[in-house]
Amino acid sequence: MRPDFFVKTIGLLASGAVACSSSHAVALPSLAIDANEVSVSGLSSGGFMAVQMHVAYSGTFRRGAGIVAGGPYFCAEGSIVNATGRCMTHLNPIPVAGLVSTTRQWAANGDIDPVSHLSNSKVYLYSGTQDNTVKPAVMNDLRTYYQSFVPAENVRYSNAVASGHAMITDNFGGACGTTATPFINDCDVDLAGDMLKHLHGALNPRNDGTLSGSFIEFDQTEFVSGHGMAATGWAYVPQSCASGARCKLHVVFHGCKQNTATIGQQYVRNTGYNRWADSNQMVVLYPQTSVQAVNSCWDWWGYDSPNYARKSGPQTRAVAAMVARLSGGAVVTPPPPPAALPAPAGVGTSGATSSSMVVAWAGVSGAAGYNVYRNDAKRNGPPLTGTAFTDTGLNPATTYRWSVTALDASGAESARSAPATGTTTAATGGGTATCTRASNHAHVNAGRARLSWGMALANGSNQNMGFWNIYTTTTLK
């Protein structure tokens, strides 16, 4: 995949903004937050992140979630191909039933909160009819996903406004139908207000005058260091909340290329949340990614950690800790980083064909998984648990270079191994390949694939085809 294609599809491009200084960052305060009045929302990568937080920490975000141009929980299943494909373009179907099953299994395992919490929360969904970045069909699947957990009367879906890929307002931003920086569009619709009123019930009229409270730039490194998150985040605290009133809390996730380092404070100050918060005793938390994150996106496909969608994911855990601090909870001190794993040794190649190569290596003590890189591009989806990998899609009679990294239990990656090279064989003539398109369930039953831990793996290449069920359709050669 070309880097420029990736930026256009997964990133929200922005330019011309000045990065914010962290010289005035303070500690995030501890306030009197009502635990029954906590909600979350987000746009694009922030929409996917809001779903992750809502589902993984449903006991915390009891009021629910507002999603603008996002998709079902764990939609990408750890794959950038899925993220930029079915989860955005919807050219391939999203296995909603399988994602619901994964959600229930993870809840049963304790990886996320019990799904029973979701039955009492509310969900607000928004999709613009001119959004060609995250297609409305993806949001339709998100509604279907939530129907497995949230009563229908608690879900509101707004999908009739001709807006582009953006957070929309009634008085700030670009033309409604555009998709352009800063990805805030004036559509004469108060989306933030509609969302907050659905999630929290009847609210006082918004404050369209001078706000009473303060914008706080706080130190995020108390909660996480690295992992694609900035050194500082932002919060809006009404005067009443700063003075000890019992207040609500709403967490807002920006989209890709919308952090303060990229577009300044436009998302923090101009998306419409603060004027409702000011007159309704509501704190608004704006966590921030860093420019080191892929396109400044939130991790919703596994670029930072294989646990990105679970409670143990570095970003989800950090934001939950921020909520705990604001709510008067104990300060969450991140555990010291584990000793770095050594790079795998003994990397070698074998079994060359005209289009594939087997890469193998010696196991690393304490490793929870491995990643394989070909010419510096990662080749596997989810981390590998074995010590061999068949790389496919190669050109005949071509020399390639592979290296391997080890991952610890938190997803931290070792340095890359010494590279190993291998040359594919020349192309040969022969019979005509037969392609079969069927469900993964049918492929396994017919012997074209095998079952491994609930996933279908193609015979020969050993490629992960996705969940073993009748809903996931693939073509095998």
MOVEN-V845621 format. One line per field, one symbol per residue. phi: phi as a letter, one per 40 degrees, with the letter a starting at -180 (. if undefined). psi: psi as a letter, one per 30 degrees, with the letter a starting at -180 (. if undefined). burial: 1 if it has 24 or more other ideal C-beta (glycine too) atoms within 12 Angstrom, else 0. A space follows every 50 residues. Layout:
phi->???
psi->???
burial->???
This chain:
phi->.cdccccccccccaagcbcccbcbcbcccbbcccccbbbaaabfdccccc cdccccbcccccchabbbfbacdfdcfgbccccccccbcgcbcccdcccc ccdccccccgcbcdcccccbcbbbbbaccbcbcbcdccccccccdcccbb ddccbbbbabccbccacbbbaahccdccbadcgbbcbfbccdcdcccccb gdbcdccccccccbcbcbccccbabgfgbccbbbabbddcccchccbcab bbbcccfbcccbbgccccbbcgcccccccbfbcbbbcbcbcccdfgcccb bhcbaccdcccccdcccccccccccdcgccccccccccdccccdbgcaba gcbcbaacbbaccbcgcciabbbbfgbcbcccdcccbaaccbgcccfbcb bbbbbbbcccgcbccccccbbabccccbcicccbbbbaccccdcccgcab bafgbcbccgcgccchccacccbbbbb
psi->kkeeeeeeefkjkllglkkkkgfgklkklklikjfghkllllkcefeeee eeeeeehffeiffakkkjhaalkhefhgkfeeefcefefgfkkkieeeee eeeeeeeefgfllkffefffllkkkkkkfgjgejkffeeeeeeeeffffk keffkkjjhgkilajlklaggkaakegljlkghjkjghkieeeeeeeeeg akllkljgbkkfakkkjljffffkkbhgklflalkkjleeefgglkllkk kkklakhglffegbgeeefgffeefeeeggikkkkilkllffljgglljg ggfekfgeflffkeeeeeeeeeeeeegglkkjkklkklkkklkklgklll hkafglkkkllklkkfkfllkkkjhgkkflclkkfaglkjklglklhkkl kklklkkaffgkkllklklkllklllkllalkkkkkklleeeeeefgfll kjhflkkkkdfgkjfakjlffjklkk.
burial->00000100111111000001000000011010110011111111111111 11111111111111111111111111111111111111110111110111 11110110001110101100111111110111111111111111111111 00011111101011111111011101011111111110111111111111 00100110000011111111111101111111111111011100001111 11111111111111111111111111111111111111111011111111 11111111111111111111111111100000000000001111101110 11101111111001001111111100011111110011111101000101 11111111011111011011010100000000000000111111000111 000011110011111111101111010
